Amino acid sequence: MKITSAMKMVSAAKLKKAQDAIQNMRPFSNKLSEILSNVSASLSVDENPFAQQREVKKVLLVLLTSNRGLCGPFNSSVIKRGYARIEELQGVDVEVMTIGKKAFDLYKRTGKIVEQEFEIWNSLNRANNEVIADTLMTGFTTGRWDRIEIIYNQFRNAAVQIVQLEQFLPIQLGESKAATTEYLYEPNKAQILEDLVPIALRTQLYKALLDSNASEHGARMTAMHKATDNATDLRNALKLQYNQARQAAITNEILEIVSGANALEG
């Protein structure tokens, strides 16, 4: 009970920082996605290599799990969704990239793990995020993968985490006001697109990582809270059982003493 209570307090302290990070990131990410949608709606696929729709022969699934357990269904829900997605993609060559040891330990048996494994949770920052995002973008543009999807837990609150399946690449060209609005590009459309799309993709991945990080601490805090409550109930039940046994032993001793005294008097 003391161990689970201490783990709960540690996760609660980390959750506050992780929750602030994802809540501060979401407005920027949403606005950037809106800008990208407005710009991309007026572009052709030839102008945007990250929007090329190819025949899907190879798919990469990026699974975001934690390095440690004791966090309820946080890891198992992502792992199960990954297995279900592989079943849905029958006839397609599927590879899996894991970020987190829990998914790696299970999926390495399937033979679908790509050679490179990323470890980012001990130092979650933009620099490490860009390394992963650039690897994904390079793999798509060079034709190694025709589609890339991310499976992760989206943070709602400490008790609720929702498994999400997001398409990372190719980017989906949205329909927006840009279809009827004329834009003036400075310096030019190609250069803006060359800078904007990689930033948007790195931001999308970083948001998923922050969501997963906050979800992990929230799930662990909730799981350890329940474990502490269960341990408390078990302690109270054992304490009651101990006191009953102790009282029964004392009663038996008193009865033996009284019976012995009565025997001596008789």
N, C-alpha and C positions, 0 to 999 in steps of 0.2 A: 504494500500500500504506500509506503514511503517512497519507493522507487518510482511507481507510476505517478504519484503526486508531484515528485520533482520533475519528471519528464513533461507533465502537463504544464507546469510553470515555465519551463524552458521553451516549450513550443508556443505558449501564449506570448512570451516576450518576443520571440522571433516572428510570430504572426503579425504583430503590430507593425513592424518594419516592412514585412513583405506585403501586407495589405495596403499600406500607404504607397508603396512603389507601384502596384498594379493600378490602384485608383488614380494615381497621378499620370500613369502612362495611357490609360484608356482614352481620355479626350484627345490627346495628340494623335494616337493611332487611328481613332475613328475619323478625325478631320483629315488626316493624311490619306486614308482610304477613300474618303469622299472626293478629295482633290484628284487622286489618281483615277477614280471612276469618271469624273468630269472630263479629264484630259483624254483618257483612253477611249472614251465614247466617240471621239472625233478622229481617231487614228485607225489606220489599217494595220492588219497583222504584220505586214512586211516591215512597218516602221518600229515594231516592238518584238524583238526576238523572244521575250519572255511570255508572249501571248500566243505563240505558235501552237495550233491544235494539230497534233500528229496522231497517226494511228497508234493506239495504246497497246504496246507490246511489253513494256517493262515499267513497272510501278514501284516507287519507293515509299514505304511507310516509315514515318519518323515517330517513334513512341517516346513519350516523355514520362518517365517514372522516377522514383527516388532511389537513393543508394541504400536506404535502411527501411526496415519494416515497422511494425507496431503502429500503423497508421490506418487501421480499418480497411475498407475496400478501396482505398486510393490507388494502389498498384494493380490489384486484381481486376478492377473495372477497365483500366486501360489495356491490360494484357488480353482480357477476354474480348474486348472490342477489336483488338488487332487480329486475333484468331478469326473472329467473325468476318472481318473485312477481307482476309485472305480467302475465306470460303466464298465470299461474294465475287471475288475476282478470279473465278475459275477460268482456266485457259489463258491467263496472263501471267507472265513471269514477275513474281513479286519478290522484292528484297526489303529487308528491314534494317533501319538504322536506329539504334537505341541510345537514348541519353538518360543514363541511370542504370545501376547494376541489376536491379530487380528484373527488368525486362530482358537484359542481356543474358542473365543466368538461365532463363527459360527458353528464349528464342534461339540460343546458340545450338540447341539440340535439333532444331528444324533445318539447319544448314542454309537459312535465308539471310543470315547476318552479313552485312557488308564488312569489308576488311577493317575500315576505320571506325573506332568507337570513341565517342566524345565524352569527356568528363568535365562538367561545367558547374555542378552544384556547389562545390567547395569554393568557387570564385565566380559567382554569377555577375557578369558585367558586360558592357557593350562590346568590348574588344573580343572577348571569347565568343560572344554571340555572332559577331561578324565573321569569324573564322568558319563557324558552322553554316551560316547563311550563304557565304561565298562558295563553300563546297557544294551546297545544294544547287545554287544558280549555275555553277560551272558544269555540274553533272547534267543539268537539263539542257543547257545550250550546246553542249558537245554531243548530245544524243544518247548519253548513258541511260537516262530515264526519260520516259515520255510523259509521266505525271508523278507529282510528289504530293503526298498527303500527310498531314500532321494529326496525331491522336494525342489528346491531353485532357486534363481536368480543368475546367473553367471554374474560377473561384466566384461563388455567390456570397457565402458567409461561412463562418467557422463550421457550421453543421451541414452545409449543402455544397457539394462539388458536382458539376455536371460534365460528363464525358463528351468531348467535342471531336468531330472529324472535319478538318478544314482542308480544302485544296490550296496548296501553297503555290504550285506551278503546274500548268500554265496559268497566268493570271486571267481572270474572267473579265472580259470587257463589258462594263456596265452601261446601261442606258440611263442618261441623266439629262440635265438641262443643257449640257454641252451639245447635244444633237441639234438644238435650235438656237444656240448662242454662238456668236462669232468671237473667237479669242484672238488677242494679239500676243504673240510670243516674243519674249526678249530674253536671251539673244536670238534663239530659234527653237522650233519645236523639237528637233532631233536632240539637241544638247540638253534641253530641259528633261526630256524623256530619259535620256541616258543617265542623268543624275537622280531623277525622281523615283523611277521604278526600283532600282536597287535599295534606296533608302526605305521605300515602302515595304519591300520584302523583308529587309532586316528588321524593321519595326514590327512587322507581323509575327516573325519568329520570336523576337524578344518579348512581345506581349504574351505569347503562348508560354514561354519559359517563366515569366513572372507570375502568370496565372497558375501554372503548375506548382511553383515554389510556394505561393500563398496557400494553395489547396492542400499541399502536403502538411504544412504546419497546422492548418485548421483541422484536417482529418486526424492528425496525431493528437492534437489537444483534445478533440472530442473523444477519441478512442481511449486516451489515458484518463479522461474524466470518468468515462463509464467503467473502466477497469478499477479506478480508485473507489468508486461507489460499490462495485461488486466486492472488492476486497474489504471494504468497511462492513458490508452486510455479512460477509463470511466471518470476519473477526468478531462481530457482535454475536453471531450464532454460536461460534466456538466458545466465546466467553460465557454465554448462557449455559451451554452444555457443560463447560468446566465447572461452573458454580453449582449446577445441579448435581454433578458427580461428587463434588466436594461436600455438599450438604448431605448427600446420601451416605458418604463415608463417615461423616461426623455422627449422623444419626445411628448408623450401625455400631460405631464405637460406644456411643452412649448406651445403646440397648445391651451391648455385651457387658459393659460395666455394671449396669443395673441388674442384669441377670446373674452376674457373678456375685454381686453383693447379696441378692436374694437367696442364692444357693448357700452362701456361707451362713446367713442368718438361719436358714432352715436346718 
